[in-house]
Amino acid sequence: MQKYVSLLIISATTIGIFIRGDELYAVIDMVALLFVVAMGIGHALGAKAADNKITRFGDGCVRGGWLGFLIGIIQIINRDGAAQIDPTVIVPAMAVACLTLLYGYIFKLLSMQLD
């Protein structure tokens, strides 16, 4: 029971902070979310019989978050606005790149509670 209470507290706190912010859409990016979840599922499906699939999912989400972050940074660097150091191009793209890390660690934290 304690596991589910902690899961509820973590989820409610995270969602509450997202909602409390002025712009909820700023913390939601479906492509970043799908990328992280797909990496987590792929990592869990590759688990050996002795491995815990929930733990593997969380680990995969963190790794997917870092991969998504690196892909985002590469895309930012390859944009025309990066050469001119245009913050109107760089800052929003950097925020989306950071979302993959956020999603990865949130799913890792939740998977630790389910493990």
C-alpha positions in Angstrom: 0.0 0.0 0.0 2.9 2.3 0.8 4.2 1.9 -2.7 0.9 3.2 -4.2 0.7 6.1 -1.8 4.2 7.2 -2.8 3.4 6.7 -6.4 0.3 8.9 -5.9 2.3 11.6 -4.1 5.0 11.8 -6.8 2.5 11.8 -9.6 0.2 14.5 -7.9 3.2 16.7 -7.1 4.6 16.5 -10.6 1.2 17.2 -12.3 0.5 19.9 -9.8 3.8 21.7 -10.6 3.0 21.4 -14.3 -0.4 22.9 -13.8 0.8 25.6 -11.4 3.0 27.0 -14.1 1.5 29.7 -16.2 1.9 27.8 -19.5 1.0 24.1 -19.2 1.8 23.6 -22.9 5.4 24.5 -22.2 6.0 21.2 -20.4 4.1 19.0 -22.8 5.7 17.9 -26.1 4.2 14.7 -27.5 7.2 13.9 -29.8 9.6 14.1 -26.8 7.2 12.1 -24.7 6.7 9.4 -27.3 10.5 9.2 -27.9 11.2 8.6 -24.2 8.4 6.1 -23.7 9.4 4.2 -26.9 13.0 4.0 -25.7 11.8 2.7 -22.3 9.5 0.1 -23.8 12.2 -1.1 -26.2 14.7 -1.3 -23.3 12.2 -3.3 -21.2 11.4 -5.7 -24.0 15.1 -6.5 -24.3 15.3 -7.6 -20.7 16.6 -11.0 -19.8 14.4 -13.4 -17.9 16.1 -12.5 -14.6 15.7 -8.7 -15.1 12.8 -6.7 -13.8 11.0 -5.2 -16.8 9.7 -2.2 -14.8 13.3 -1.3 -13.7 14.5 -1.8 -17.3 11.7 0.5 -18.5 12.8 3.3 -16.1 16.4 2.9 -17.1 15.5 3.0 -20.8 13.5 6.1 -20.2 16.5 7.9 -18.7 18.7 6.7 -21.5 16.1 7.8 -24.0 15.9 11.2 -22.3 19.6 11.7 -22.7 19.5 10.5 -26.3 16.6 12.9 -27.0 18.5 15.7 -25.4 21.6 15.1 -27.5 19.5 14.9 -30.7 17.8 18.2 -29.7 21.2 19.9 -29.2 22.4 18.6 -32.5 19.3 20.0 -34.2 19.7 23.3 -32.5 23.3 23.6 -33.6 22.3 22.8 -37.2 19.7 25.6 -37.3 20.4 28.9 -39.0 19.5 30.8 -35.9 22.3 29.2 -33.9 25.0 30.8 -36.1 23.5 34.2 -35.4 22.9 33.3 -31.7 19.3 34.2 -32.0 17.6 33.5 -28.7 14.1 33.4 -30.3 15.3 30.2 -32.1 17.6 28.7 -29.5 15.7 29.0 -26.3 12.4 27.3 -27.3 14.3 24.5 -29.0 16.5 24.1 -25.9 13.4 23.8 -23.7 12.1 21.0 -25.9 15.4 19.3 -25.8 15.4 19.4 -22.0 11.9 18.0 -21.8 13.2 14.6 -22.8 15.4 14.5 -19.8 12.5 15.6 -17.6 10.3 12.9 -18.9 13.0 10.3 -18.6 13.7 11.0 -15.0 10.0 11.3 -14.1 9.4 7.8 -15.6 12.5 6.5 -13.8 11.2 7.8 -10.5 7.8 6.3 -11.0 9.3 3.0 -12.1 11.4 2.9 -8.9 8.2 3.1 -6.9 6.6 0.2 -8.8 9.7 -2.0 -8.5 
